[in-house]
Amino acid sequence: MKGLFSQKKLLRNIFFLTEKLLDGICGLWHPSAMTRKSMTLAAYLKAKRKTQKGPLSRLAEKLGTSPGYLSLIAQGKRVPSRAMAAKISKATGGVVTIAKILKT
């Protein structure tokens, strides 16, 4: 049983490091990212609603997906593919990171 637990922990660490690597490879990292705080997709959409009308629909249109699907992702009811998570992160300017999207 102990061997299985350590394998799970190792896989979890590999998954985390892979996400960090993907963030860098996809060009989502830039120097200002160190001073910026990352947000969840739900927090990003809530902040955008204060300055913009229909941020969910706009983001969905930009990504070529439905607003309902993005809403389910923001609520944590659906987990997107890594490719979609990278698209969301890129569309939000890196404010919503791949790791935040896949953990919600």
C-alpha positions as CSV (number, residue, x, y, z in Angstrom):
1,M,0.0,0.0,0.0
2,K,2.9,2.4,0.8
3,G,4.3,1.9,-2.7
4,L,1.0,2.8,-4.3
5,F,0.8,6.0,-2.2
6,S,4.3,7.1,-3.2
7,Q,3.5,6.4,-6.8
8,K,0.4,8.6,-6.6
9,K,2.4,11.4,-5.0
10,L,5.0,11.1,-7.7
11,L,2.4,11.2,-10.5
12,R,0.8,14.3,-8.9
13,N,4.1,16.1,-8.8
14,I,4.8,15.1,-12.4
15,F,1.4,16.4,-13.4
16,F,2.0,19.7,-11.6
17,L,5.5,20.2,-13.2
18,T,4.1,19.3,-16.6
19,E,1.4,22.0,-16.2
20,K,4.1,24.6,-15.3
21,L,6.2,23.5,-18.3
22,L,3.1,23.8,-20.6
23,D,2.5,27.3,-19.3
24,G,6.1,28.3,-20.4
25,I,6.0,26.4,-23.7
26,C,2.7,27.9,-24.8
27,G,4.2,31.4,-24.5
28,L,1.9,32.2,-21.6
29,W,4.7,33.2,-19.3
30,H,6.2,36.7,-19.5
31,P,8.2,38.8,-17.0
32,S,5.1,40.7,-15.7
33,A,3.5,37.3,-14.8
34,M,5.8,37.3,-11.7
35,T,4.0,40.4,-10.3
36,R,0.6,39.4,-11.4
37,K,-1.8,37.3,-9.4
38,S,-3.5,34.4,-11.2
39,M,-7.2,34.1,-11.0
40,T,-9.8,31.3,-11.4
41,L,-11.9,31.5,-14.6
42,A,-15.0,32.4,-12.4
43,A,-13.1,35.3,-10.7
44,Y,-11.9,36.5,-14.1
45,L,-15.4,36.6,-15.5
46,K,-16.8,38.3,-12.4
47,A,-14.2,41.0,-12.7
48,K,-14.8,41.5,-16.4
49,R,-18.6,41.8,-15.8
50,K,-17.9,45.1,-14.0
51,T,-16.3,46.7,-17.0
52,Q,-17.7,44.7,-20.0
53,K,-21.1,43.5,-21.1
54,G,-21.3,39.8,-21.7
55,P,-17.7,38.7,-21.0
56,L,-18.7,35.0,-21.1
57,S,-20.2,35.2,-24.6
58,R,-17.3,37.3,-25.8
59,L,-14.7,34.8,-24.5
60,A,-16.7,31.9,-25.9
61,E,-16.8,33.5,-29.3
62,K,-13.1,34.2,-29.2
63,L,-12.4,30.5,-28.3
64,G,-15.0,29.1,-30.8
65,T,-17.0,27.3,-28.1
66,S,-20.3,27.8,-26.4
67,P,-20.9,30.1,-23.4
68,G,-22.6,27.1,-21.6
69,Y,-19.4,25.0,-21.8
70,L,-17.3,27.9,-20.4
71,S,-19.8,28.4,-17.6
72,L,-19.6,24.8,-16.6
73,I,-15.8,25.0,-16.6
74,A,-16.0,28.2,-14.4
75,Q,-18.3,26.4,-12.0
76,G,-16.0,23.4,-11.8
77,K,-18.6,21.0,-13.3
78,R,-16.5,20.3,-16.4
79,V,-12.8,19.9,-16.9
80,P,-11.5,21.1,-20.3
81,S,-8.8,19.4,-22.3
82,R,-5.3,20.7,-21.9
83,A,-5.5,22.3,-25.3
84,M,-8.7,24.2,-24.4
85,A,-7.2,25.2,-21.0
86,A,-4.2,26.6,-23.0
87,K,-6.6,28.5,-25.3
88,I,-8.5,30.0,-22.3
89,S,-5.3,31.0,-20.7
90,K,-4.0,32.7,-23.8
91,A,-7.3,34.4,-24.4
92,T,-7.3,35.9,-20.9
93,G,-3.8,37.2,-21.3
94,G,-2.3,34.6,-19.0
95,V,-4.3,35.9,-16.0
96,V,-6.1,32.6,-15.8
97,T,-3.4,29.9,-15.8
98,I,-3.7,26.4,-17.2
99,A,-3.0,25.1,-13.7
100,K,-6.0,27.1,-12.2
101,I,-8.3,26.0,-15.0
102,L,-7.5,22.3,-14.6
103,K,-7.7,22.4,-10.8
104,T,-11.2,24.1,-10.6
